[in-house]
């Protein structure tokens, strides 16, 4: 029994050391991407196995399918970002402009001493932004390189995750005590990832649905018609994938746009958002804990 405890202690130490190295080397995006692909392939292969498809064949088919899907999503993502930056009237630039107009309109309600610190015209806003960009040009260059490196890490992590998922089953060699315990540590990490990430998706989806109903049905029924509804719904879903911070981002956007219509619309929106987010604590408590 003492030997078993020693092996377990060793694996916990190695797992902690590996996670520390991942953080220090900036490989967290690669790790998360690999875990995501592994979980998707594992879930899909179990579903295909129930249909009578051999697990090994199912995993290879799923990896190929996910590769096509990921490439397609990346392409659509680039096209979507470009379209959101220009073209359609309901895009992120228009949403940011709307928020800026609301903030600018609120200047008249601010104390005089605070107004002196805020730009008064659009040209002053642009000059302030240009000055900030010049002052932080070196930091933005570093940020650009970091983003590019993170994308490369994501792709490498996905490839490794797919390879591990394909080769995870069908082994006939019985692992030794150390390998068996290390496998358990990895399984625990993978299970924790599944519980958090997939539960967060289940949280974001109903939250986006309720927000969509509010923006497209409830507000128009009360005579309030907001602009940029499609963009706000998209922001709500994407930001909702981020725990806590995502809700703050989406709520701020919606309340500011509603404030551009009227104060009562902004207050009504804030109350609605607070209520549905409080309901999430009860609706999603079980999924977060168990992942089911």
Buried (B, 14 or more C-beta within 10 A) or exposed (E): EEEEEEBBEBBEEBBEEBBEEBEEEEBBBBBBBBBBBBBBBBEBBEEBBEEEBEBBEBBBBBBEEBBEEBEEEEEEEEEEEEEBEEEEEBBBBBBEEBBBBBBBEEEEEEEEEEEEEBBEEEEEBEEEEEEEEEEEEEEEEEEEEEEEEBEEBBBBBBBBBBBBBBEBBEEEEEEEBBEEBBEEBBEEBBEEBBBEBBBBEBBBEBBBEBBBEBBBEBBEEEEBEBBBBBBBBBBBBBBBEBEEEBBEBBBBBBBBBBBBBEEEBBEBBBEBBEEBBEEBEEBBEEBBEEBE
